[in-house]
Amino acid sequence: MKFKIFSLSLFALSVVAFSSCKKDYTCTCTTTVAGVSKTNAHDLPNQHYSDAKSACDRFESDANNGGIGTTNCHL
């Protein structure tokens, strides 16, 4: 009986631990032009990790499409 309770508890804990929950993320972008760097932070509230990563990648892509300087973004 104790083994069943332990197994059920372990299963429930693993479901909670590995479930995909929404969090607040910050995408930090650093732009370098002629050796001068500037960092901007973009808040991404209530996002799944994959959605926040996609948004951050879009920030980087959009910034680099301007042709001036280089921008690198990360969560």
Secondary structure by P-SEA (a helix, b strand, c coil): caaaaaaaaaaaaaaaaacbbbbbbbbbbbbbcccbbbbbbbbbccccaaaaaaaaaaaaaaaaccccbbbbbcc
